[in-house]
Amino acid sequence: MRTVTLALAALIVLSFTVLAGPASAADRNGADSIVPGSYIVVLDDSVQSVSHQLAEHERRDGFNARRVYRTALKGYSAKLSAAQVRDLRRDPQVASVEPNRIVHAADTLAAGEAVPTGIARMGAASASAGRANSASSAAVAVIDTGVDLDHPDLNVSSGYNCVTPGAAPNDDNGHGTHVSGTIGATNAGSGVVGVAPGTRIVPVKVLDSTGSGTWDQIICGINWVAAHAGTDGIAVANMSLGGLGSSLDNGACGSTSALHQAICNASAPGVGVRFAVAAGNDAWAYPDAAQPDVPAAYDEVLTVTAYGDSEGLTGGAGAAPSCRSGEADDRYASFSNWSNNATDNAHTIAAPGVCIRSTWFGAGAGYNTISGTSMATPHVAGATALCVGSATTGAGPCASDTNAASLATKLRSTNSAYGFSGDPFRPITGRYYGYTAMAGSPSEAPAFTLSASPASRSVNRGQSTTYAISVNRSGGFGSSVSFSVSGLPSRATASFSPSSTTGSGSTLTVTTGSRTTRGTRTLTITGSGGGVSRTVQVSLSVL
């Protein structure tokens, strides 16, 4: 259960304030998220002119609209009395009147560029290999707190400000700038590099300096993106924000809330914006039946959960992430929300979201480290933009695809070696975090596997038998591996030759006695070294 306001799906660490802390989940109570007296009016699809219909309503009922929507929705927002709400709901030209709610908040790698661990973990760049992705040919809208328009590590266009219309969409919080760097920080020789370096960022400011906003501001941003998708080349939108909706938000397009309908229309063929949104940081199931997290619960979006990565490599052998306690390398983030049903599983995907370093706002064009599903989301937005099209290779496999479930399938890795604890290969009962998103070929962590031959042996009591143990090294693993075995029958002994090795194998000898217990046993052989432990099982039958 949670008290919520739509909060920024991020945790700011070091010397910064927590914007939406996942340390303890609040009650699921939607009353606190409603803006008193503020409403979103959705007009019927048959209305030909939003302006004319709005003018009629303003004259008849005596109010002035705050924001007008003509693309993602036909409608407007306004301060209304109870009597005005009743009159509008009786109007056949009005589809719905809803309370407004609160929302919170591979090219050569240039010398001098830092590769954040999340970027490396997804295979988008590698400092050791000296490579990085190219820019996407598609622009990405960042619907957030704005973006630092002057940051030298970002390629930012003009965008729009829904908080203060007419003003530049400059970031006065930091969150939107951080998101933008993960998507597309340039590969120019300094700072950090993004998933799709140099991709054009279109800032759409819908949240204020505290990271707060309202549904009518969010819809304003979606409406602006939908109206400018064609002219500005916007193919992807990142929404690292979220909060509570109502049971209405579990409906299909055409019979749902204003916010949901705006995303339905903006993502539909003909507009075709692909939305990546944060799953949320409350450590619960986001598709709640009565009060789901929105927009995470909408089937039309890529919903992004978070996992930890401390060294940018696969394998889970890294130390715990440095900026937050309680997290682990290649394990689901303790704060991340999850899905709990097959329909929402289909549009859920995971990305690194713990201790993510990226661009920051303000004087000095700095950088900052943040955790949250907000930080996981732009990894997927950047990967989606590359899937739509590369600036060097042209149209990609997602160029004509706007379906969220289909996009998730194209972006995910079903190679278990590239996954994390909590993914479908290593699931947590009742929780679906999704497969990890990919934007290239991840660098494999130094590791090894064991194999044994033959898989089974038979031996008479009082005699010995042997198994050949092979050490299969990968990723430059060079440490010595030591061996042990468990599961031996009584009055039997075992030895390895050698007992440890920097080479490719060893021989296990099992010696039985005249009184060793007859029967078949499973022996577990363990190899350990370099912080990595692996096992292989064989069968032993004593006759």
C-alpha positions as CSV (number, residue, x, y, z in Angstrom):
1,M,0.0,0.0,0.0
2,R,1.3,3.6,-0.7
3,T,0.5,7.2,0.0
4,V,1.7,8.7,-3.1
5,T,2.1,11.5,-5.3
6,L,3.5,10.9,-8.7
7,A,7.1,11.0,-7.8
8,L,10.3,11.1,-9.8
9,A,11.5,7.6,-10.1
10,A,15.0,8.4,-8.8
11,L,17.2,8.4,-5.7
12,I,19.9,11.1,-5.6
13,V,22.9,10.1,-3.7
14,L,26.1,11.7,-2.4
15,S,25.3,15.3,-1.2
16,F,21.9,15.4,-2.9
17,T,18.3,15.0,-1.6
18,V,16.3,11.9,-2.2
19,L,13.6,12.7,-4.7
20,A,11.6,9.5,-4.4
21,G,13.1,7.1,-1.9
22,P,12.4,3.4,-2.2
23,A,13.7,2.7,1.3
24,S,10.1,2.2,2.6
25,A,7.0,2.0,0.4
26,A,4.2,4.4,1.2
27,D,0.5,3.4,1.4
28,R,-1.4,3.0,-1.9
29,N,-3.7,5.9,-1.3
30,G,-4.7,8.0,-4.2
31,A,-6.5,10.8,-2.4
32,D,-3.2,12.7,-1.7
33,S,-2.5,12.7,-5.4
34,I,-5.6,14.7,-6.5
35,V,-5.3,18.4,-7.1
36,P,-8.3,20.0,-5.5
37,G,-10.6,21.8,-7.9
38,S,-8.5,21.0,-11.0
39,Y,-9.8,18.9,-13.8
40,I,-9.0,17.5,-17.2
41,V,-11.8,17.6,-19.7
42,V,-11.7,15.2,-22.6
43,L,-13.9,16.1,-25.6
44,D,-15.7,13.6,-27.7
45,D,-13.9,12.5,-30.9
46,S,-16.7,13.9,-33.0
47,V,-15.7,17.5,-31.9
48,Q,-14.2,19.1,-35.0
49,S,-12.7,22.2,-33.4
50,V,-11.3,22.1,-29.9
51,S,-11.0,25.9,-29.9
52,H,-14.7,26.5,-30.8
53,Q,-16.0,23.9,-28.3
54,L,-13.8,25.3,-25.5
55,A,-14.9,28.8,-26.2
56,E,-18.5,27.7,-25.9
57,H,-17.8,26.0,-22.6
58,E,-16.0,29.0,-21.2
59,R,-18.8,31.4,-22.1
60,R,-21.6,29.1,-20.9
61,D,-20.0,27.9,-17.6
62,G,-17.8,30.9,-16.8
63,F,-14.2,29.6,-16.5
64,N,-10.9,30.0,-18.3
65,A,-9.0,26.9,-19.5
66,R,-5.4,26.4,-18.2
67,R,-4.0,24.1,-21.0
68,V,-5.5,23.1,-24.3
69,Y,-4.8,19.7,-26.1
70,R,-5.3,19.1,-29.8
71,T,-3.1,16.2,-30.8
72,A,-2.6,13.5,-28.1
73,L,-6.1,14.4,-26.8
74,K,-9.0,16.7,-27.7
75,G,-9.5,18.6,-24.5
76,Y,-8.3,21.0,-21.9
77,S,-7.6,21.5,-18.2
78,A,-9.2,24.0,-16.0
79,K,-10.1,25.0,-12.4
80,L,-13.8,24.0,-12.0
81,S,-16.4,24.2,-9.3
82,A,-18.6,21.2,-8.5
83,A,-21.5,22.8,-10.5
84,Q,-19.3,23.3,-13.5
85,V,-18.1,19.7,-13.4
86,R,-21.7,18.5,-13.3
87,D,-22.7,20.7,-16.3
88,L,-19.7,19.5,-18.4
89,R,-20.4,15.9,-17.6
90,R,-24.0,16.3,-18.9
91,D,-22.6,17.8,-22.2
92,P,-22.8,15.3,-25.1
93,Q,-19.6,16.9,-26.6
94,V,-17.7,15.9,-23.4
95,A,-16.2,12.3,-23.1
96,S,-15.0,12.6,-19.6
97,V,-14.1,15.1,-16.7
98,E,-11.4,13.7,-14.5
99,P,-9.6,15.1,-11.4
100,N,-6.1,16.4,-12.1
101,R,-3.4,14.5,-10.2
102,I,0.1,15.2,-8.9
103,V,3.2,13.7,-10.4
104,H,6.7,13.9,-8.9
105,A,9.5,13.5,-9.7
106,A,30.0,1.2,-32.6
107,D,32.3,4.1,-33.3
108,T,35.8,4.6,-31.8
109,L,35.6,5.7,-28.2
110,A,37.2,9.1,-28.0
111,A,40.2,9.5,-25.7
112,G,39.2,11.0,-22.4
113,E,35.7,9.6,-22.4
114,A,34.4,7.8,-19.3
115,V,32.1,4.8,-19.9
116,P,29.5,4.6,-17.1
117,T,29.0,1.1,-15.8
118,G,25.4,0.9,-17.0
119,I,26.5,1.8,-20.6
120,A,29.2,-0.8,-20.6
121,R,26.9,-3.4,-19.0
122,M,24.4,-3.1,-21.9
123,G,27.3,-3.4,-24.5
124,A,26.8,0.2,-25.7
125,A,30.4,1.2,-25.2
126,S,33.7,-0.3,-23.9
127,A,36.7,1.6,-22.7
128,S,38.9,-1.5,-22.9
129,A,37.9,-2.2,-26.5
130,G,37.9,1.5,-27.3
131,R,34.5,1.5,-28.9
132,A,31.1,3.2,-28.6
133,N,27.8,3.2,-30.4
134,S,27.0,5.8,-33.0
135,A,24.2,8.4,-32.6
136,S,20.6,7.5,-33.5
137,S,19.0,9.1,-36.5
138,A,15.9,9.6,-34.4
139,A,15.5,12.3,-31.7
140,V,14.5,11.4,-28.2
141,A,12.1,13.6,-26.2
142,V,12.9,13.8,-22.5
143,I,9.6,14.6,-20.7
144,D,11.0,15.6,-17.3
145,T,12.3,18.6,-15.4
146,G,13.8,20.1,-18.5
147,V,17.4,19.7,-19.7
148,D,20.5,21.9,-19.2
149,L,20.4,23.6,-22.6
150,D,24.1,24.6,-22.4
151,H,25.7,21.4,-21.3
152,P,28.6,20.7,-23.6
153,D,28.2,17.0,-23.4
154,L,24.7,17.0,-24.8
155,N,23.1,17.7,-28.2
156,V,20.0,19.5,-27.2
157,S,17.3,21.2,-29.4
158,S,14.8,23.8,-28.3
159,G,11.8,21.8,-27.0
160,Y,8.9,23.1,-24.9
161,N,8.1,24.2,-21.4
162,C,4.7,23.0,-20.0
163,V,5.4,24.4,-16.5
164,T,6.0,28.0,-17.7
165,P,4.8,28.2,-21.3
166,G,6.9,30.6,-23.4
167,A,10.0,30.0,-21.2
168,A,12.9,27.9,-22.3
169,P,12.7,24.3,-21.1
170,N,15.9,24.6,-19.0
171,D,16.5,22.2,-16.1
172,D,16.3,23.6,-12.6
173,N,16.4,20.3,-10.8
174,G,19.0,18.0,-12.5
175,H,16.9,14.9,-13.1
176,G,16.1,15.6,-16.8
177,T,19.8,16.4,-17.6
178,H,20.9,13.2,-15.9
179,V,18.4,11.2,-17.9
180,S,19.6,12.9,-21.1
181,G,23.2,12.0,-20.6
182,T,22.5,8.3,-20.3
183,I,20.6,8.4,-23.5
184,G,23.0,10.4,-25.6
185,A,26.0,12.1,-23.9
186,T,28.4,12.8,-26.7
187,N,31.6,10.9,-27.6
188,A,33.6,14.1,-27.9
189,G,36.6,13.3,-25.7
190,S,35.6,14.3,-22.2
191,G,32.9,13.6,-19.7
192,V,30.8,10.5,-20.1
193,V,29.4,8.7,-23.1
194,G,25.7,7.7,-23.5
195,V,24.0,4.7,-25.0
196,A,23.6,6.5,-28.4
197,P,26.3,9.2,-28.2
198,G,25.3,12.5,-29.7
199,T,21.7,11.6,-30.3
200,R,19.5,14.8,-30.4
201,I,17.6,15.4,-27.1
202,V,14.4,17.3,-27.2
203,P,13.6,18.7,-23.7
204,V,10.0,18.9,-22.7
205,K,9.7,20.4,-19.2
206,V,6.7,19.1,-17.3
207,L,8.1,19.0,-13.7
208,D,9.3,22.0,-11.6
209,S,12.4,22.6,-9.6
210,T,11.2,20.2,-6.9
211,G,10.6,17.4,-9.4
212,S,6.8,17.8,-9.0
213,G,4.1,18.3,-11.6
214,T,0.5,17.4,-12.5
215,W,-1.3,15.3,-15.0
216,D,-2.3,18.2,-17.1
217,Q,1.4,19.2,-17.4
218,I,2.3,15.7,-18.3
219,I,-0.5,15.5,-20.9
220,C,0.7,18.9,-22.2
221,G,4.2,17.4,-22.8
222,I,2.8,14.3,-24.5
223,N,0.5,16.5,-26.6
224,W,3.5,18.7,-27.7
225,V,5.6,15.6,-28.5
226,A,2.8,14.1,-30.6
227,A,2.3,17.3,-32.5
228,H,6.0,17.7,-33.2
229,A,7.0,14.0,-33.8
230,G,7.0,14.3,-37.5
231,T,8.5,17.8,-38.0
232,D,11.2,17.3,-35.2
233,G,12.0,13.6,-36.0
234,I,11.0,12.5,-32.5
235,A,10.6,8.7,-32.4
236,V,11.2,7.9,-28.7
237,A,10.1,9.6,-25.5
238,N,11.6,9.0,-22.1
239,M,9.3,9.4,-19.1
240,S,11.3,8.8,-15.9
241,L,8.3,9.7,-13.7
242,G,5.4,7.9,-12.2
243,G,2.6,7.8,-9.6
244,L,-0.8,6.5,-8.9
245,G,-3.7,6.1,-11.2
246,S,-7.1,4.5,-10.7
247,S,-8.8,1.3,-11.8
248,L,-9.8,3.2,-14.9
249,D,-6.1,3.0,-15.9
250,N,-6.3,-0.7,-16.4
251,G,-8.6,-0.3,-19.3
252,A,-7.8,-0.6,-23.0
253,C,-7.3,2.4,-25.2
254,G,-10.6,4.1,-25.9
255,S,-12.0,3.5,-22.4
256,T,-9.4,4.7,-20.0
257,S,-8.0,7.9,-18.3
258,A,-7.0,11.1,-20.0
259,L,-3.3,10.4,-19.4
260,H,-3.6,6.9,-20.7
261,Q,-5.5,8.0,-23.8
262,A,-2.9,10.7,-24.5
263,I,-0.2,7.9,-24.6
264,C,-2.5,5.7,-26.7
265,N,-2.9,8.4,-29.3
266,A,0.8,9.5,-29.3
267,S,2.0,5.9,-29.7
268,A,-0.5,4.9,-32.4
269,P,0.5,4.4,-36.0
270,G,0.5,7.7,-37.7
271,V,2.2,9.4,-34.8
272,G,4.3,6.5,-33.6
273,V,6.2,7.7,-30.6
274,R,7.7,4.9,-28.5
275,F,7.5,5.5,-24.8
276,A,10.1,4.2,-22.2
277,V,8.8,4.8,-18.7
278,A,10.0,4.0,-15.2
279,A,8.5,1.1,-13.3
280,G,8.8,3.0,-9.9
281,N,10.8,2.7,-6.8
282,D,8.4,1.3,-4.2
283,A,9.4,-2.3,-4.3
284,W,5.9,-3.5,-5.2
285,A,3.9,-4.7,-8.2
286,Y,3.2,-1.7,-10.4
287,P,0.1,-3.2,-12.1
288,D,-2.2,-2.9,-9.0
289,A,-5.8,-3.7,-9.8
290,A,-7.3,-0.6,-8.1
291,Q,-4.4,1.9,-8.1
292,P,-1.7,1.0,-10.6
293,D,1.5,3.0,-11.1
294,V,1.1,5.1,-14.2
295,P,2.2,5.4,-16.8
296,A,4.1,2.2,-16.0
297,A,1.0,0.0,-16.1
298,Y,-0.1,1.1,-19.6
299,D,0.4,-1.7,-22.2
300,E,1.5,0.8,-24.8
301,V,4.8,1.7,-23.0
302,L,8.1,0.0,-22.4
303,T,8.2,-0.3,-18.6
304,V,11.7,-0.4,-17.2
305,T,12.8,-2.1,-14.0
306,A,16.2,-1.7,-12.4
307,Y,19.1,-4.0,-11.5
308,G,22.5,-3.3,-10.0
309,D,25.8,-3.3,-11.9
310,S,29.1,-2.2,-10.2
311,E,31.8,-2.9,-12.9
312,G,30.0,-2.9,-16.3
313,L,30.6,-6.6,-16.9
314,T,28.4,-9.7,-17.0
315,G,28.7,-12.5,-14.5
316,G,27.8,-11.0,-11.1
317,A,31.3,-11.2,-9.8
318,G,31.6,-7.5,-9.0
319,A,31.7,-5.8,-5.6
320,A,28.5,-4.3,-4.2
321,P,27.6,-1.0,-5.8
322,S,29.5,1.8,-4.0
323,C,26.9,4.5,-3.6
324,R,24.0,2.5,-2.0
325,S,24.0,-0.1,0.7
326,G,21.9,-3.2,0.3
327,E,22.5,-3.6,-3.4
328,A,24.5,-6.3,-5.3
329,D,26.2,-6.6,-8.7
330,D,23.9,-8.2,-11.3
331,R,20.9,-8.5,-9.0
332,Y,17.5,-6.8,-9.1
333,A,17.5,-3.4,-7.3
334,S,16.0,-3.7,-3.9
335,F,13.8,-0.6,-4.6
336,S,12.6,-1.6,-8.1
337,N,8.9,-2.2,-8.8
338,W,8.0,-5.3,-10.8
339,S,5.2,-6.8,-12.9
340,N,2.9,-9.6,-11.7
341,N,0.9,-10.8,-14.7
342,A,1.5,-12.0,-18.2
343,T,0.0,-9.0,-20.0
344,D,2.3,-6.5,-18.2
345,N,5.2,-8.9,-18.3
346,A,5.2,-8.6,-22.1
347,H,6.1,-4.9,-22.0
348,T,8.5,-5.0,-19.0
349,I,12.3,-4.9,-19.5
350,A,15.2,-4.3,-17.2
351,A,18.3,-2.1,-17.3
352,P,21.1,-0.9,-14.9
353,G,19.7,1.6,-12.4
354,V,22.0,1.6,-9.4
355,C,24.8,4.2,-8.9
356,I,24.5,5.6,-12.5
357,R,26.8,8.4,-13.4
358,S,25.6,10.9,-16.0
359,T,25.4,14.6,-16.8
360,W,24.1,17.2,-14.3
361,F,22.7,20.7,-14.5
362,G,24.0,24.1,-13.5
363,A,27.2,26.1,-13.7
364,G,30.3,24.0,-14.6
365,A,28.3,21.4,-16.6
366,G,28.9,18.7,-14.1
367,Y,28.1,15.1,-13.5
368,N,26.3,13.2,-10.8
369,T,25.6,9.7,-9.5
370,I,21.9,8.7,-9.0
371,S,20.0,5.5,-8.5
372,G,16.4,4.6,-9.4
373,T,14.2,3.1,-12.1
374,S,14.5,6.7,-13.5
375,M,18.1,5.9,-14.3
376,A,17.3,2.5,-15.8
377,T,14.7,4.0,-18.2
378,P,17.0,6.1,-20.4
379,H,19.2,3.1,-21.1
380,V,16.2,1.6,-22.8
381,A,15.2,4.9,-24.4
382,G,18.7,5.1,-26.0
383,A,18.6,1.5,-27.1
384,T,15.2,2.0,-28.6
385,A,16.4,5.0,-30.5
386,L,19.3,2.9,-32.0
387,C,16.9,0.2,-32.9
388,V,14.8,2.7,-34.8
389,G,17.8,3.9,-36.8
390,S,21.5,4.6,-36.6
391,A,23.0,7.8,-38.0
392,T,25.6,5.6,-39.8
393,T,23.8,2.5,-40.8
394,G,20.3,3.7,-41.5
395,A,16.9,2.2,-40.5
396,G,17.0,-0.4,-37.8
397,P,14.7,-3.4,-36.9
398,C,12.4,-1.1,-34.9
399,A,11.9,1.5,-37.6
400,S,8.3,0.6,-38.3
401,D,7.5,-0.9,-34.9
402,T,5.7,1.0,-32.2
403,N,4.2,-1.9,-30.2
404,A,5.6,-2.0,-26.7
405,A,5.6,-5.8,-26.3
406,S,7.2,-6.3,-29.7
407,L,9.9,-3.6,-28.9
408,A,10.6,-5.4,-25.6
409,T,11.2,-8.6,-27.5
410,K,13.6,-7.0,-30.0
411,L,15.6,-5.1,-27.3
412,R,16.0,-7.9,-24.7
413,S,18.7,-10.6,-24.3
414,T,17.6,-14.1,-23.8
415,N,21.2,-15.2,-23.2
416,S,21.3,-16.2,-19.5
417,A,25.0,-15.2,-19.3
418,Y,24.0,-11.6,-19.9
419,G,21.2,-11.6,-17.3
420,F,20.9,-10.9,-13.6
421,S,19.5,-12.5,-10.5
422,G,15.8,-11.8,-10.7
423,D,15.5,-12.1,-14.5
424,P,13.4,-15.0,-16.0
425,F,16.3,-17.3,-15.9
426,R,16.7,-16.8,-12.1
427,P,13.2,-15.6,-11.1
428,I,11.9,-14.4,-7.8
429,T,8.5,-16.0,-7.1
430,G,5.7,-13.5,-7.8
431,R,7.9,-10.9,-9.3
432,Y,8.7,-10.3,-13.0
433,Y,11.6,-7.8,-13.6
434,G,12.0,-8.8,-17.3
435,Y,15.1,-9.7,-19.4
436,T,17.9,-7.2,-19.5
437,A,17.9,-4.7,-22.3
438,M,20.8,-4.7,-24.8
439,A,22.4,-2.0,-26.9
440,G,25.4,-4.1,-28.2
441,S,27.5,-7.0,-27.0
442,P,28.3,-6.8,-23.3
443,S,31.9,-7.3,-22.2
444,E,32.0,-10.7,-20.5
445,A,33.3,-10.8,-17.0
446,P,36.5,-12.8,-16.4
447,A,35.1,-16.2,-15.3
448,F,35.3,-19.9,-15.9
449,T,33.0,-22.9,-16.1
450,L,33.6,-26.6,-15.2
451,S,32.9,-29.7,-17.1
452,A,33.5,-33.4,-16.2
453,S,34.0,-36.5,-18.2
454,P,32.5,-39.0,-18.1
455,A,29.2,-38.0,-16.5
456,S,28.9,-41.3,-14.7
457,R,31.2,-44.1,-13.5
458,S,30.8,-47.5,-11.9
459,V,33.3,-49.0,-9.6
460,N,33.6,-52.2,-7.5
461,R,34.2,-51.9,-3.8
462,G,37.9,-51.7,-3.0
463,Q,38.8,-50.1,-6.4
464,S,39.3,-46.6,-7.8
465,T,37.9,-44.6,-10.7
466,T,38.7,-41.3,-12.2
467,Y,36.9,-38.3,-13.8
468,A,38.6,-35.7,-16.1
469,I,37.8,-32.1,-14.9
470,S,38.1,-29.3,-17.5
471,V,38.4,-25.6,-16.6
472,N,36.9,-23.5,-19.4
473,R,38.2,-19.9,-19.0
474,S,36.6,-16.8,-20.5
475,G,37.0,-13.1,-20.4
476,G,40.7,-13.2,-19.6
477,F,40.3,-15.2,-16.4
478,G,43.8,-16.1,-15.2
479,S,43.4,-16.9,-11.5
480,S,44.3,-20.3,-10.0
481,V,41.3,-22.6,-9.5
482,S,41.2,-25.0,-6.5
483,F,39.0,-28.1,-6.3
484,S,36.8,-29.9,-3.8
485,V,34.1,-32.6,-3.9
486,S,31.1,-33.4,-1.8
487,G,28.6,-36.3,-1.8
488,L,31.1,-39.2,-1.4
489,P,29.7,-42.4,-0.1
490,S,30.9,-43.5,3.3
491,R,34.4,-45.1,3.5
492,A,35.4,-43.5,0.2
493,T,38.1,-40.9,-0.4
494,A,38.9,-38.5,-3.2
495,S,41.9,-36.5,-4.5
496,F,42.6,-34.0,-7.3
497,S,45.8,-33.9,-9.4
498,P,46.6,-31.1,-9.4
499,S,44.5,-29.8,-6.4
500,S,44.7,-26.3,-7.9
501,T,45.7,-25.1,-11.4
502,T,46.2,-22.1,-13.5
503,G,45.7,-24.4,-16.5
504,S,42.8,-26.1,-18.1
505,G,42.0,-29.0,-15.9
506,S,42.6,-31.7,-13.2
507,T,41.8,-35.4,-12.6
508,L,39.5,-36.4,-9.8
509,T,40.3,-39.9,-8.3
510,V,37.7,-41.6,-6.1
511,T,38.9,-44.6,-4.1
512,T,36.5,-47.0,-2.4
513,G,37.1,-49.4,0.4
514,S,35.9,-53.0,0.9
515,R,33.1,-51.7,3.2
516,T,32.1,-48.6,1.1
517,T,28.3,-48.4,0.9
518,R,26.9,-49.7,-2.3
519,G,24.6,-47.6,-4.4
520,T,24.5,-44.6,-6.7
521,R,25.5,-41.2,-5.5
522,T,25.7,-37.7,-7.0
523,L,29.0,-36.1,-6.5
524,T,29.3,-32.2,-6.6
525,I,32.7,-31.0,-7.8
526,T,33.4,-27.3,-7.0
527,G,36.1,-25.1,-8.5
528,S,36.9,-21.8,-6.8
529,G,39.3,-18.9,-7.6
530,G,39.4,-15.2,-8.5
531,G,36.2,-14.6,-6.6
532,V,34.3,-17.0,-8.8
533,S,32.9,-20.4,-7.8
534,R,31.5,-23.0,-10.2
535,T,30.2,-26.6,-9.8
536,V,29.6,-29.6,-12.0
537,Q,27.9,-32.9,-10.9
538,V,28.7,-36.5,-11.8
539,S,27.3,-39.8,-10.9
540,L,29.2,-42.6,-9.0
541,S,27.8,-46.2,-8.7
542,V,29.5,-48.5,-6.2
543,L,28.9,-52.1,-7.0
